[in-house]
Amino acid sequence: MSKKIDKVKKDKRVVVISGAHKGADGKVLEVQTKLNRVIIENVNLRKKHERKTQENPDGAIIEREMPIHISNVMLEDRRKKRPNILAQQSAG
C-alpha cells in the first residue's frame, strides 16, 4: 500500500492534479484502499440509469460520483486553498 493513501482520508479536502477533472477540488467521500481509488464530492460525475422499482416507479437517470485513482489527487492546503506540495514531497 502506498504512503499517499495513508494521508488521504474521508472528509479531507483534495485537489485533482491530473486527468480530465484537473483543478477540481472537493471533499473525499470514500477511500477504496484495495483499489487505490477515492471518490470525491461533485467530481467525475457519471449518469446512471435506475431501474423501475416500487420505491421509484418511473425509474430515473441519476448522476453519481465515480472513483479516481489516488495518484491523481493531492491534499489541499486549507489556509492557501491550493494543493499542499509539502505533504506530497514528504510522502514520496
C-alpha positions in Angstrom: 0.0 0.0 0.0 1.3 3.4 -0.9 2.1 6.1 1.7 -0.2 8.6 -0.1 -3.3 6.5 0.6 -2.5 6.7 4.3 -2.7 10.6 4.2 -5.9 10.9 2.1 -8.8 10.1 4.4 -12.6 10.6 4.4 -13.8 14.2 4.9 -10.4 15.7 3.9 -10.2 18.3 1.1 -8.3 17.3 -2.0 -7.5 18.8 -5.4 -7.4 16.8 -8.7 -3.9 17.3 -10.2 -4.2 15.4 -13.4 -6.7 13.9 -15.8 -10.0 15.2 -17.2 -11.0 16.9 -14.0 -7.7 18.6 -13.3 -8.1 21.6 -11.0 -11.4 20.4 -9.4 -11.5 20.2 -5.7 -13.8 18.7 -3.2 -14.3 16.6 0.0 -13.3 12.9 0.0 -16.5 10.8 0.4 -14.9 7.3 0.3 -11.4 5.8 0.1 -11.1 2.4 -1.6 -7.7 1.2 -0.2 -7.6 -2.1 -2.1 -8.2 -0.4 -5.4 -6.1 2.7 -4.6 -9.0 5.0 -5.5 -11.0 7.8 -3.9 -14.5 9.2 -4.5 -14.6 13.0 -4.4 -17.7 15.1 -3.9 -19.0 16.5 -7.3 -16.0 15.3 -9.3 -16.1 12.6 -12.0 -19.9 12.5 -12.2 -21.4 9.8 -14.4 -25.1 9.3 -15.4 -26.6 6.0 -14.2 -29.9 4.6 -15.2 -32.1 3.3 -12.4 -34.5 0.5 -12.9 -38.2 0.9 -12.2 -38.9 -0.3 -8.6 -41.7 0.0 -6.1 -39.8 2.9 -4.4 -39.1 4.6 -7.8 -42.0 3.6 -10.1 -40.9 5.8 -13.0 -37.2 4.9 -13.0 -34.6 7.7 -13.3 -31.3 8.9 -14.6 -29.2 10.0 -11.7 -25.6 11.4 -11.5 -23.2 9.6 -9.3 -19.6 10.2 -8.3 -17.2 7.6 -9.7 -13.7 6.8 -8.2 -10.5 8.5 -9.3 -7.0 6.9 -8.8 -5.2 8.1 -5.7 -2.2 9.3 -7.7 -4.4 11.9 -9.4 -5.2 13.8 -6.2 -3.3 15.9 -3.7 -4.3 17.2 -0.3 -5.5 20.8 -0.3 -3.8 23.4 1.9 -6.7 24.8 4.0 -5.1 28.2 4.5 -4.0 28.9 1.0 -6.7 27.0 -0.9 -4.2 25.3 -3.2 -2.6 21.9 -3.3 -0.3 21.1 -0.4 3.1 20.5 -2.1 4.9 19.8 1.1 2.6 16.9 2.0 3.2 15.4 -1.5 7.0 15.7 -1.2 7.1 14.1 2.3 5.0 11.1 1.1 7.3 10.0 -1.6 
